[in-house]
Amino acid sequence: MRLDELLDELQVRIDAVRGTRDRVHSLLEAVVSVGRELDLAQVLRRIVEAAALLVDADYGALGIIGPDGRTLSQFLTVGLADEQIAEIGPRPAGHGLLGEVIRHPEPLRLTDLGTHSSSYGFPAHHPPMRTFLGVPIRVRDEVFGNLYLTDKRGGVDFDVEDEAVISTLSVAAGVAIDNARLYEGAQRQQRWLKANAEITESLLSGSSRGAVLEIIASRAKEITGAVLADISVPVTGADDLVVELAVGPEGSATRRGLLVPGSGTLSGAAHASGTPVTTWNAAADERFPRDGQTRDGIGPAVAVPLGTAGGERRGVLFLARAAGEPGFVEEELEPLVAFAGQAAIALELAERRRDAEQLALLEERDRIARDLHDLAIQRLFATGMTLQSAARLVQHEGAAERVGRAVDDLDETIKIIRSTIFGLRTRDRGSDAGLRARAARAVGDAAAALGHPPRLSMEGLLDTDVPVAIADQTMAVLNELLSNAARHSKASRVGVVLRANPGEIVLSVSDNGIGIPAQGRRSGLRNIGERADELGGTFVLESPDTGGARAVWTVPLPSGT
């Protein structure tokens, strides 16, 4: 329906109102008040307030129909205090009498709503209601929602004129809602463009990958009105994802390192299909991996791939709104997908720059290795040969012995330098066999035994600085500690930190379980300690003040790594 047709219908309906001049004036004031606002939330609130005022209803509500066309995604009320709403419990979903107006979008007036065949009573703590008036609101020939009004003051029934007044208001409401949605869409598009420009500026200024991820998550959270945003990236050599960054309410940062299975999760499905995946209630959706601190208060959510269906996908952007907020609809998904595509390009540029920096580092290592081989080793070798020749001319026994020891020291120094050269020239041993991929797979496999996915955080050059022998020992220790947590800790949260520091590798496994028992078998822990001793490292068991247990396994890395 065109705007001029809507205005003509509005005029016809106003003319049909047979009330007093004051009532017609009140109706016109309500129409102007509703149409003046451009913020959608304010428009909806004014509509239901004006409706209740125009027909002297004690209670009024505006139910917005969800994408399925059968249930309500939002329910705004007037006449009920916040305390009453809290006592009543969950908002109506659109069943019973409310669903009658959804199924049959025509005005409905009732003297006693309890006698209607679709009515099945009220929940506990709900105030009693008798008279009822329901009128649909249409936006561009589609039913947007319904106005529900109950208990006309004075105990009288809603009459034909009340129905005409609310029907007239619903036409104006449809026009106002359409205008507000168009304005909101234009504003949202402008904010997406501004966010893309901010990402581009950040890249050009040399910001790190982490800073770019922070901008992507924060801006997407702000524009969509989400309370939680996280970005998960693929684990090399595995089908799983790991949360690299999370922003939101207090405690959401603990999601960092959370392993997200590639199958059976919202983010995993979005990454595999290359298309957005939505849910109306993430808190109750088994496809949403969570920890205890982000379980409550989460409502509608969407997982959007960072990339395209036909191209390489670099991760998944997950956004969740608060419980009771509207779900993510098609009009929002289109610009969100476009933003995610631009974000993927930004991540690719950041990764290309990081690869270029890594290549420059490797080239510098090659140069140093060549210089050590061509200059330092040759000169040391020549010096050793000279000393060996000179030793035969030394008559003093003590002096000859000291020269011999110096030659041996030079030989040992040459061996050390050659080992350093080998380390400098060592490349990635292959992503499938790398320590990162092996650790991610071990943590992912442990999820079934633990009953929940552990959080995993990995830092440093684990695949290049950690020799194969130490990596194998590290994996044996990790598997043993995860097995112990699954069998003995009774924990609801397990965290794994694997970090390659300069000169050492540190593995920490913590949980919030029952702690370290005073009695019990210690053979597995004793084996872990022996592995650390053999490598010149340490193994420490701790009982944090917050409860649970923490095991820290630290082993030195060979010099030159």
Protein Blocks (a to p, Z undefined) as FASTA:
>chain_A
ZZklmmmmmmmmmmmpccdfklmmmmmmmmmmmmmpmbfklmmmmmmmmmmmmnopabdc
dddddfkopacfbdcdehiafklmmmnopadehiajllmmmmmgcddddfblmlpmkbgb
jaehiacdfbdcdddddeehiafbdcddehiehhiacdfklmmmmmmmmmmmmmmmmmmm
mmmmmmmmmmmmmmmmmmmmmmmnopafklmmmmmmmmmmmmnopabdcdddddehiabd
cdfbdcddehjlmmgopacdfehpaklmmmmnopacddfblklpmklccdfklmgopacd
ddddeddfklccfbdcdddddehiacddfklmmmmmmmmmmmmmmmmmmmmmmmmmmmmm
mmmmmmmmmmmmmmmmmmmmmmmmmmmmmmmmpmblklmmmmmmmmmmmmmmmmmmmmmm
mmmmpccebjklpmklmmmmmmmmmmmmnopacddddedjfklmpcfklmmmmmmmmmmm
mmmmmmmnopabdcddddddehiacdddddfbebjafbdcfklmmmmmmmmmmnopacdd
dddfkgpjdddddddddehZZ
